[in-house]
Amino acid sequence: MLQSWEVRVPEESLVMADGVVENQGTTNRSAGHVEGRGHLAVTHLLIATCCGILTGALELAIMWVREVAFGRMSFGSRHLLWMTPLTYAMVFAFFGLLVVAASILAPRRVTARVSLLGFITFGVFCLFLPFPQIHRLAALLLALGVAVQATRALTAPGRRLVVLVRRATPWLAAAVLLAAVATLGSAAVRERRLFSGLPTAERAAPNVLLIIWDTVRAASMSLYGHHHATTPTLEWLAREGVVFEWAIATSPWTLPSHGTMFTGHFPHELSTDWFTRLDDAFPTLGEVFRDRGYATGGFTANGRYTGHRTGLDRGFRAYRDYRVSRAQILWSTQLLNSRVVHDLTLSRSLGEIVAALRAFQWTVFDTPGYDTKHAGDVNDEFLDWHATIDRRPYFAFLNYMDAHSPYWSRPSDLARFTEGTDLEIHYDASIAYLDDQVGELLGKLLATGQLDNTLVVIASDHGELFGEHGLYGHSQSLHFRELHVPLVLLAPGRSPAGIRVSEPVSLRDLPSTILELAGLAETAWIPGTSLSRYWNGSGAKAGPLLSEVRRGYNTPDSVPISRGSMKSLVAQGMHYILNGDGEEELYDYRVDDAEVINLLRTEDSTRVRPLLVMFRQELKDQLDNQVP
C-alpha cells in the first residue's frame, strides 16, 4: 500500500518558481507535502520579518533626511533606531501569520512570490504615510509598482528567494539587537563620562529646582482665587516664599515658552516654531549651570515639545523624556500613529470598528503618541538621579504633563470636585494631583534637610481655554487665560516670605531671576531683569509685557492664528492684542480676565484711544529693538 503513494517526480517540479519547496530524487508525496508546507510557512514569516525591519530602517532614513535637509523637527525617542524596525517587524510578522494560514488553505495561490509582493507593497505604502500631499490611492498604486519591480528582481532566474531571506533575516535581527544594546548602554556611559568631567562647584552653591506645570492657567488655581481647592500645597509655599499675581507667559504653547524660560529671549528672537527646534544661537540655563560645576538633569513628561529633539536638552548631563517601554515601542512607527489605527485601537464595539474601517483615514498625526509619564513618575526619575550626584549642587528641570488634555488624575482627586463642566472638573482634578505631587517631592527633600539650600521655582508654560471666545485648549490665540500662569519662588535666605507681587511680570525675566538668586548673575549673562526688584526696590518696574504666537499650521479658519502671527502686550491693567489680519483688541484683564468685553467695540471706546496709540508704538519699539 505504501508503494502506491510513491512516485518519481522531476526535481524542477518540486522546486517552485520562487524556490520554496526543494526536494531531490524519489519523494513520498504525503511527507513531501507536509515538509513543503512547513518550509513555505517559515519562508512567509521570514519574508514578513525582513520587509518589516527594512521598512523601519527606511522610515528612519526618511525622517533623518526631512530633519537634516529640510529642517523639519522630528519627534520620538532616542531609541527609535531599534524601536521602529522592531515594531514594524512585529506588525509584519503578525500579518505573516495570516499569510501562513492563507497558504495552508490555498498553497498554490499564496506562494512566496505573492507573499513578497504583498509585504513590499505594504512596506512602501507605510513609507508614504507621512506625506499627505500624495493621495492614498496614488500611494498604494506607487507602492504596488515598486513591489512588482522589486519582486521581479528578487525572484529572477538564478536567485533563490529562500536562501536570500534565510541569510538576511539573522543579520537584520542582529543589527536591531545591536542598535538596542548600543543605544541603551551609550546613554548611561555618556552620563557618567559627562558627570565626571564637570568643573568644581562652589561649596555653598544653592540647588535649583525648576518645576513647570504644563498647561496650567492661574484662573483654575485656588492660590489665585479659584473656588475649588486645587492648590493647598502652593498656598502653603506662598506663606514661605513669593507669589506673583500676574505672571505672563511669552507664548500660548510649550516650545517657545520653554525656550524663553531657558534663554531669556522672546519667541521672535528664537528659532522655535511648530516644527523647528531651539537652535544653539543663545546659551541656556542648563549650559550656564553645567559650566559652573552643577549637576544638571531634565525630567519631562512632555516628550513631544520638551523632548531632546526640541533642543531644550542642551546643557543637561542627564535628560529623561521618552520611556523605554512596550507602549513606547508600539508608538514608534508612522503606521501605528495613523488615524485609522488610532480609531481602531479606541473602538469599543463592532460598530465603531466598522466605522473606522469605512472611514479608512490614513492621515498620520504630526506629533506622534508616546507612553505618558505622570508627575509621580517624573518625581521618581528625579529622585533616582539625585541619589547619584554625590552631594554636588544641582540644577533640575521637571515638567509635569497631567494638566494637559486629556487631563489625567487619580479617582480620589476627581471625587473632590463637582462644579463646572466635565472638562473643567477633570482639569481641576489634574491640577490638584500636581499640587499633591509637589507636596510629596518637597516633603522628601525637606526630610533630608535639603530645602534650606534649594531655590524652588514653580511656574507654568501657558494656560488653557474652556470655551472663552469659542476656543478650547491652547496655542490658538493670545487671550489672557492662555497667558496668565502661576509663578511661585521659594528661596530661603535669598527672598522674603509671604510676599505677593501685584505688578504684572513676564516669564522672560525668569532665567535672570534664577541666576541672580543662585549667585551667578555676575558670572553669566542671560537677557532680562531679575524679579527681585519687586521686593528689594532695585531697578525700574517692567514696561509692557510682550507675548506672541506664530501663524498656525493647518488650522481651521475659525482659529485666530489661522489669520497670521499674533502679538500682545500687557500694561496699565490692559491687555492689547494685534491679530495677524491687523484687527486689534483691548481688554481690562483685572476685572475681565475672561476677556468678554473688547473695549475697542464699546460706545465709549474713545476713552481708550490714547492707550491704543501707546500700545502700537510700544509694540513697534519692542520688535525693532531686539536683543542681539
C-alpha positions in Angstrom: 0.0 0.0 0.0 2.7 2.5 0.8 4.4 1.9 -2.5 1.2 3.0 -4.2 1.9 6.5 -2.8 5.5 6.7 -4.0 6.0 8.4 -7.4 9.1 9.8 -9.0 8.8 13.5 -9.6 11.3 15.6 -11.6 13.3 17.9 -9.3 12.3 21.0 -11.1 8.6 20.4 -10.5 9.1 20.5 -6.7 11.5 23.5 -6.8 8.7 26.0 -7.3 9.3 29.2 -9.4 10.1 31.1 -6.2 12.4 28.4 -4.8 10.3 27.5 -1.8 9.9 23.7 -1.7 13.0 21.8 -2.5 13.4 18.0 -2.9 15.5 15.6 -4.8 15.1 12.1 -6.2 12.2 10.0 -5.1 9.8 11.7 -2.7 6.9 10.3 -0.6 4.0 12.5 -1.7 2.4 12.9 1.8 5.7 13.5 3.6 6.8 15.9 0.9 3.5 17.8 1.1 3.9 18.3 4.8 7.5 19.3 4.5 6.7 21.7 1.7 4.0 23.4 3.8 6.5 23.8 6.7 9.1 25.3 4.5 6.6 27.6 2.9 5.3 28.8 6.3 8.8 29.6 7.5 9.5 31.4 4.3 6.4 33.6 4.7 7.4 34.6 8.2 11.0 35.3 7.1 9.8 37.5 4.2 7.5 39.4 6.6 10.2 40.0 9.2 12.8 41.1 6.6 10.3 43.5 5.0 9.3 44.8 8.4 12.8 45.6 9.5 13.7 47.2 6.2 10.6 49.3 6.3 11.5 50.6 9.7 15.0 51.4 8.6 13.8 53.3 5.6 11.3 55.2 7.7 14.1 56.4 9.9 16.2 57.4 6.9 13.3 59.5 5.5 12.9 61.1 9.0 16.6 61.9 9.1 16.5 63.5 5.6 13.5 65.6 6.4 15.2 66.9 9.6 18.7 67.4 8.2 17.9 68.6 4.7 14.6 70.4 5.3 14.9 71.5 8.9 11.6 69.8 9.9 11.9 68.7 13.6 11.0 65.1 14.1 9.5 63.6 17.2 10.3 60.5 19.1 12.5 58.6 21.5 16.3 58.4 21.2 15.7 54.7 20.9 13.8 54.9 17.5 16.9 53.4 16.0 15.9 50.0 17.2 12.3 50.6 18.3 11.0 51.4 14.8 12.4 48.4 13.0 11.4 46.1 15.9 7.8 47.4 15.8 7.5 47.0 12.1 9.0 43.5 12.3 6.3 42.6 14.8 3.5 44.1 12.8 4.6 42.4 9.6 5.2 39.1 11.4 1.5 39.3 12.6 0.4 39.7 9.0 2.8 36.9 8.1 0.9 34.5 10.3 -2.3 35.4 8.5 -0.5 34.7 5.2 0.7 31.4 6.6 -2.9 30.5 7.4 -4.0 31.5 3.8 -1.2 29.4 2.3 -2.4 26.4 4.1 -5.9 26.8 2.6 -4.6 27.8 -0.9 -0.9 26.7 -1.2 -0.8 27.1 -5.0 -2.1 30.6 -4.9 -0.4 32.0 -1.8 3.2 31.4 -2.8 6.4 33.0 -1.6 6.4 35.3 -4.6 2.9 36.5 -3.8 3.9 37.0 -0.1 6.9 39.0 -1.1 4.8 41.2 -3.5 2.3 41.9 -0.7 4.7 42.8 2.0 6.8 45.1 -0.2 3.6 46.8 -1.3 2.6 47.2 2.3 6.0 48.5 3.4 6.3 51.1 0.7 2.8 52.3 1.4 3.8 52.8 5.0 6.7 55.0 3.9 4.2 57.3 2.0 2.1 57.8 5.2 4.0 61.0 6.4 3.2 62.7 3.0 -0.5 63.7 3.0 0.1 65.5 -0.3 0.1 62.1 -2.0 -3.4 60.7 -2.3 -3.6 57.3 -0.5 -4.9 55.6 -3.7 -1.9 57.0 -5.6 0.4 56.0 -2.8 -1.0 52.4 -3.0 -0.5 52.2 -6.8 3.0 53.6 -6.5 3.8 51.1 -3.8 2.4 48.3 -5.9 4.5 49.4 -8.8 7.7 49.4 -6.7 6.7 46.0 -5.3 6.2 44.5 -8.7 9.7 45.6 -9.9 11.4 44.6 -6.6 9.7 41.1 -6.6 10.7 40.6 -10.2 14.3 41.4 -9.4 14.4 39.2 -6.3 12.9 36.2 -8.0 14.8 36.4 -11.2 16.2 33.2 -12.6 19.2 32.1 -10.7 18.2 33.9 -7.5 16.8 31.7 -4.7 14.4 33.7 -2.5 14.5 31.1 0.3 18.3 31.3 0.6 18.2 35.0 0.4 15.7 35.6 3.2 17.2 32.9 5.5 20.6 34.5 5.2 19.4 38.1 5.5 16.9 37.7 8.5 19.5 36.8 11.1 21.8 39.7 10.1 18.9 42.2 10.1 17.7 41.0 13.5 21.3 41.2 14.8 21.5 44.8 13.6 18.3 45.7 15.5 19.6 44.0 18.6 23.0 45.7 18.3 21.3 49.1 17.9 19.2 48.4 21.1 22.3 47.4 23.1 24.3 50.4 21.8 21.6 52.9 22.4 20.6 51.7 25.9 24.2 51.3 27.0 25.6 54.5 25.5 23.2 56.7 27.4 24.4 55.5 30.8 28.1 55.7 29.8 27.7 59.2 28.4 26.0 60.4 31.6 28.8 59.0 33.8 31.5 60.4 31.5 30.0 63.9 31.4 29.4 64.0 35.1 33.0 63.0 35.9 34.1 65.9 33.6 32.3 68.7 35.5 34.4 71.5 36.9 34.4 72.1 40.7 31.3 74.0 42.0 31.4 76.4 44.9 30.8 74.6 48.2 27.9 76.9 49.3 26.2 77.0 45.8 22.4 76.5 46.2 20.5 73.8 44.4 17.9 75.0 41.8 14.7 73.1 41.2 12.6 74.4 38.3 9.1 72.7 38.2 6.9 73.6 35.2 3.2 72.6 35.3 2.5 72.2 31.6 -0.8 73.8 30.5 -1.9 75.2 33.9 -3.7 78.5 34.0 -3.8 80.7 37.1 -7.6 81.1 36.8 -8.1 77.4 37.9 -5.9 77.5 41.0 -7.1 78.3 44.5 -3.9 80.1 45.0 -5.3 82.7 42.7 -8.9 82.7 43.9 -10.4 79.7 42.1 -13.5 78.3 44.0 -12.1 74.8 44.0 -9.3 74.0 46.5 -6.9 72.8 43.8 -3.6 74.0 45.2 -3.3 73.7 49.0 0.4 72.9 48.7 1.2 76.0 46.8 -0.8 78.0 49.3 1.5 76.7 52.0 4.5 77.6 49.9 3.1 81.0 49.3 3.4 81.7 53.0 7.1 80.8 52.8 8.0 82.4 49.5 7.0 84.9 46.8 3.8 84.7 44.7 3.4 86.7 41.5 -0.3 87.6 41.0 0.0 88.4 37.3 2.8 86.3 35.7 2.5 86.4 31.9 3.9 83.7 29.5 5.6 84.8 26.3 3.7 82.3 24.2 0.5 80.2 24.5 2.2 76.9 23.8 5.1 74.8 25.1 8.2 75.1 22.9 8.6 78.8 22.5 7.5 79.4 26.1 10.1 77.0 27.4 12.6 78.5 25.0 12.1 81.9 26.7 12.3 80.4 30.2 15.6 78.7 29.3 17.3 81.6 27.4 15.6 84.9 28.4 14.8 85.7 24.7 11.4 86.4 23.3 9.9 83.8 20.8 10.5 86.1 17.8 14.2 86.1 18.7 14.3 82.3 18.8 14.2 79.6 16.2 11.4 77.7 17.9 8.4 77.1 15.7 5.8 74.4 15.2 8.4 72.1 13.6 11.6 73.9 14.3 13.8 73.1 17.3 15.6 75.5 19.6 19.0 76.1 17.9 22.3 77.0 19.7 22.3 80.7 19.0 21.8 81.6 22.7 23.0 79.9 25.9 20.5 78.1 28.0 20.2 77.8 31.8 21.3 74.2 31.6 24.5 75.2 29.9 25.2 78.1 32.4 24.8 75.8 35.4 26.7 73.0 33.8 29.7 75.3 33.1 29.6 76.4 36.8 30.1 72.8 38.0 26.4 71.9 38.7 24.9 68.5 38.1 22.2 69.2 35.5 19.2 66.9 35.0 16.0 67.3 33.0 12.9 65.1 33.7 10.0 65.8 31.4 6.6 64.2 30.8 6.0 66.2 27.6 8.0 64.1 25.2 6.9 65.9 22.2 7.7 69.6 22.8 10.2 69.4 25.6 11.9 66.2 24.5 15.6 66.0 23.5 14.8 66.6 19.8 13.4 70.1 20.6 16.9 71.4 21.7 15.8 72.1 25.2 18.1 69.4 26.5 21.2 71.5 25.8 23.4 71.7 28.9 21.7 68.8 30.8 24.0 65.9 31.6 21.0 63.7 32.2 17.8 64.1 30.3 14.8 61.8 30.7 12.0 62.3 28.2 10.5 59.2 26.5 10.2 56.0 28.4 11.7 52.7 27.2 8.6 50.6 27.5 6.3 48.3 25.5 3.9 51.1 24.8 6.6 53.4 23.6 7.9 50.7 21.2 4.4 50.4 19.7 4.2 54.2 19.3 7.5 54.4 17.4 6.2 54.0 13.8 4.2 56.2 11.4 1.9 53.3 10.8 0.7 53.0 14.4 0.4 56.8 14.6 -2.1 56.9 11.7 -5.7 57.9 12.2 -7.2 54.5 11.1 -5.0 52.6 13.6 -5.8 55.2 16.3 -9.5 54.9 15.7 -9.4 51.1 15.6 -7.5 50.9 18.9 -10.0 53.2 20.6 -13.0 51.2 19.2 -15.2 49.7 21.9 -17.8 48.0 19.7 -18.2 46.2 16.4 -20.0 49.3 15.0 -17.0 51.5 15.9 -14.6 49.1 14.2 -16.7 49.1 11.1 -16.9 52.9 11.1 -13.1 53.2 11.5 -12.6 50.8 8.6 -15.2 52.6 6.4 -13.6 56.0 7.1 -10.1 54.4 6.4 -8.3 57.6 7.3 -4.5 57.1 6.8 -3.5 60.6 7.9 -0.5 60.5 10.3 -0.5 62.7 13.4 2.1 65.4 13.2 3.0 64.8 16.8 3.1 61.1 17.4 1.8 59.4 20.5 4.0 58.3 23.3 3.9 56.5 26.6 2.7 59.1 29.1 4.5 59.7 32.3 2.6 61.1 35.3 4.0 63.6 37.8 4.8 60.8 40.3 6.9 59.1 37.6 8.8 62.3 36.9 9.5 62.7 40.6 10.8 59.2 40.8 13.2 59.8 37.9 14.5 63.0 39.6 15.0 61.3 43.0 16.7 58.3 41.4 19.1 60.7 39.6 19.5 62.8 42.7 20.9 59.8 44.6 23.7 59.5 42.1 25.2 63.0 42.1 27.3 62.8 45.3 26.1 66.0 47.1 27.1 68.2 44.1 24.8 71.2 43.7 22.2 70.6 41.0 20.0 72.4 38.5 17.0 70.2 37.8 14.1 70.9 35.4 10.9 68.9 35.9 8.0 69.1 33.5 4.6 67.8 34.7 2.1 67.0 31.9 -1.0 65.7 33.7 -3.0 69.0 33.3 -2.6 68.8 29.5 -5.5 67.3 27.7 -6.9 64.6 28.4 -6.4 65.9 32.0 -5.2 62.9 34.0 -5.8 62.5 37.7 -6.5 59.8 40.3 -10.1 58.9 41.2 -9.5 60.3 44.6 -8.6 63.7 43.1 -11.6 63.6 40.7 -14.0 62.8 43.6 -13.2 66.2 45.2 -14.8 68.3 42.6 -18.4 68.5 41.3 -19.0 72.1 40.0 -18.3 73.0 36.4 -18.3 71.3 33.0 -16.9 67.8 32.8 -13.8 69.1 31.1 -13.3 71.7 33.9 -13.8 69.2 36.6 -11.2 66.9 35.1 -8.8 69.8 34.7 -9.2 70.9 38.3 -8.6 67.4 39.5 -5.4 67.1 37.4 -4.1 70.4 39.0 -4.9 69.0 42.4 -2.9 65.9 41.6 0.1 68.0 40.5 -0.2 70.1 43.7 -0.2 66.9 45.8 2.9 65.6 43.9 4.8 68.8 44.5 4.0 68.4 48.2 5.3 64.8 48.2 8.5 65.8 46.4 9.3 68.8 48.6 8.4 66.7 51.7 11.1 64.2 50.8 13.7 67.0 50.2 12.6 68.6 53.5 13.1 65.4 55.4 16.8 65.3 54.3 17.3 69.0 55.1 18.0 70.0 51.5 15.3 72.6 51.1 17.3 75.0 53.3 19.7 75.5 50.4 17.4 75.0 47.5 15.8 77.5 45.2 12.4 76.2 44.2 10.6 77.7 41.2 7.1 76.6 40.3 5.5 78.0 37.1 3.5 77.1 34.0 4.4 77.5 30.4 0.9 78.6 29.3 -2.7 78.3 30.2 -5.9 76.8 28.8 -9.2 77.9 27.4 -12.6 76.3 28.1 -15.0 77.9 25.6 -13.8 81.5 26.0 -14.2 83.1 22.6 -15.4 79.7 21.3 -12.0 78.2 21.8 -10.8 75.1 23.7 -7.2 74.2 24.6 -4.3 76.5 23.9 -1.8 77.7 21.2 -4.7 79.1 19.1 -4.7 82.7 20.3 -3.3 85.2 22.8 -6.3 85.5 25.0 -5.5 86.2 28.6 -6.3 82.8 30.1 -3.8 81.2 27.8 -1.1 83.6 29.1 -1.8 84.2 32.8 0.1 81.5 34.6 1.3 80.7 38.2 4.7 81.8 39.4 5.9 80.9 42.9 9.5 81.3 44.2 10.9 79.7 47.4 14.4 80.8 48.1 15.3 80.6 51.9 17.6 83.4 52.8 17.5 84.9 49.4 13.9 86.1 49.1 11.3 87.2 51.6 8.5 85.0 52.9 4.8 85.7 52.4 5.2 88.3 49.6 2.5 88.7 46.8 3.6 90.8 43.9 0.7 92.6 42.3 2.5 94.1 39.4 2.4 92.1 36.1 5.7 90.2 35.3 6.9 88.3 32.3 8.4 84.8 32.3 11.0 86.3 30.1 12.7 87.5 33.3 12.6 84.1 35.0 16.1 82.9 33.9 17.8 86.1 35.0 16.0 85.8 38.3 17.2 82.2 38.8 20.8 83.2 38.1 20.7 86.1 40.5 19.2 84.1 43.3 21.8 81.4 42.7 24.6 83.9 42.9 25.6 83.6 39.2 24.3 86.9 37.8 27.8 88.5 37.7 29.5 85.5 36.0 26.8 84.6 33.4 24.6 86.8 31.4 21.2 86.0 30.1 18.7 88.7 28.9 16.1 90.0 31.3 16.0 91.7 34.6 15.7 89.8 37.9 12.3 89.9 39.5 13.9 90.5 42.9 13.4 94.2 42.1 9.8 93.8 43.1 10.8 93.1 46.7 14.1 94.8 47.2 13.3 98.1 45.4 16.2 97.9 43.0 15.6 98.9 39.4 12.5 100.1 37.5 9.4 98.1 37.2 8.7 96.3 33.9 7.2 98.1 30.9 4.6 96.5 28.6 4.9 92.7 28.6 5.2 91.0 25.2 3.6 87.7 24.2 3.4 86.2 20.7 2.5 83.2 18.6 3.3 82.4 15.0 0.8 81.6 12.2 -0.9 78.3 12.7 -0.1 75.1 10.7 -3.2 73.6 9.0 -5.5 75.3 11.4 -9.3 75.9 10.8 -10.4 79.4 9.6 -12.2 79.9 12.9 -8.9 79.8 14.9 -7.3 83.3 15.3 -3.8 82.1 14.4 -5.1 81.0 11.0 -5.1 84.7 10.1 -1.4 85.2 10.7 1.1 85.7 13.5 -0.2 87.5 16.6 1.3 89.8 19.2 0.0 91.1 22.5 1.1 93.5 25.3 0.1 93.7 29.0 0.4 97.2 30.7 -1.6 99.6 32.8 -4.2 96.9 33.7 -4.9 96.4 30.0 -4.2 93.6 27.5 -3.7 94.6 23.9 -3.9 92.0 21.1 -2.8 92.6 17.5 -4.2 89.8 15.2 -2.5 88.6 12.1 -5.0 90.4 9.9 -4.5 93.7 11.7 -7.6 93.5 13.9 -7.0 94.9 17.3 -8.5 94.0 20.7 -8.2 95.7 24.1 -9.4 94.2 27.5 -9.3 95.2 31.1 -7.8 92.0 32.4 -8.0 92.9 36.1 -11.8 92.9 36.1 -12.4 90.8 32.9 -9.7 88.1 32.7 -12.1 86.0 30.5 -12.0 89.0 28.1 -15.7 89.2 27.4 -15.7 92.9 26.6 -13.5 94.3 23.9 -13.1 97.9 24.9 -12.5 98.9 21.3 -16.0 97.9 20.5 -17.8 99.7 23.3 -19.7 103.0 23.0 -17.1 105.0 24.9 -14.1 103.4 23.1 -12.7 106.9 22.5 -11.7 106.9 26.2 -9.1 104.2 25.5 -7.8 105.5 22.1 -4.7 107.1 23.8 -3.9 103.7 25.2 -4.2 102.2 21.8 -1.7 104.6 20.4 0.7 103.8 23.2 0.4 100.1 22.7 1.0 100.4 18.9 4.2 102.4 19.4 5.4 100.2 22.3 4.9 97.1 20.1 6.9 98.7 17.3 9.7 99.7 19.7 10.0 96.2 21.2 10.1 94.4 17.9 12.6 96.9 16.5 14.9 96.7 19.5 15.7 93.0 19.6 18.4 91.8 22.0 21.4 90.9 19.8 
